[in-house]
Amino acid sequence: MKEIFKFFLPLLKPYKWWYLCMIQGPVAHSLYPVLYNYSIKIIIDALTLGQAVHYGVFLFITCNIINEVCWRVHNLGAWKIYPHLWEKIIFKIFARVQTYSYKFFTDTSSGVIMSKIKGILDGFANFQRNVEFSLAAPLFTFIFTGLALGFVNFYIFIVAMVFTTCLGIVSFYFNKNLLLYTANQEEARHKILGLISDSIGNIFSVFAFASKKREMEKVINYYNNYEKPERLKWHKVDFLYCCLGMLCIWLFMIFLIFYVLNLHSKGLIAAGSIAFLTSTSYIFVYNSWSLITAVSFFMKEMASFKTSFEVMLIEPDKLDKKTAIELKI
């Protein structure tokens, strides 16, 4: 990972202020549920008491405007960064590969080199997308909704944290198995693609000896014996994981709805607080689940990114000579 950051950091530094602008989008997105739910709470309380709803409507409109403005700033930052950044990344990768020795190119197939270069570009794109959306948005939402719950009703916040901890333990166990099955699928798929590639490379021999049926059976048999069992295991574990995860969430929500109704019947909270506490609590617990799952898959993609980046760790051989003659074709 150190080599990856060392490679990309000089390319990212010129855009640090634009990246700071871009982070406003996920932050605003995370604050939006809290402000939105609170504005609805104020409107419901005002309607229940026969009061004016101007403050609640003003907050509702304001939080929507702020959310949209922050996302447009995010879009502007992406416009200013990505077209220029990708140019620099592609140039740096290509320039690095050109410094490798002749032996490297004879020992390594061009398909493997291109696959790794594509893996670097895809890995960097996935890294940015995951940090920006899959990780930052649920993380900030988890923090802001947790603070709001703790401020409004600390007891509900403690209970939500207990359920979140249980959900985290369940998620960790199942994601560990899902990642293992995913890695096995990837390995099996690479081998299947290798069989297909070999068949296409020897396509004239296949035609000459009328062995198309045999080649197809070879691929199908390998899929049924290696990749398909891993896929079946993955979907079985994923189904159980989703069932248990949602069971934890709904057990919490059932407890919560009875608890807030009990508080309301005793006159301890207003009607609007029921809507605020139930919706905010659901967002808090669900985003904790989303965050744990996102971290798990982020680690998987980073491992793949690191594998592809190994092609950038080859020691360079010789740089261009000053007396080099232009090649004319």
Secondary structure, DSSP 8 states (H G I E B T S, - for coil): -HHHHHHHHHHHGGGHHHHHHHTHHHHHHHHHHHHHHHHHHHHHHHHHHT---HHHHHHHHHHHHHHHHHHHHHHHHHHHHHHHHHHHHHHHHHHHHTTS-HHHHHHS-HHHHHHHHHHHHHHHHHHHHIIIIIIHHHHHHHHHHHHHHHHH-HHHHHHHHHHHHHHHHHHHHHHHHHHHHHHHHHHHHHHHHHHHHHHHHTHHHHHHTT-HHHHHHHHHHHIIIIIHHHHHHHHHHHHHHHHHHHHHHHHHHHHHHHHHHHHHHTTSS-HHHHHHHHHHHHHHHHHHHHHHHHHHHHHHHHHHHHHHHGGGGS-------TT------
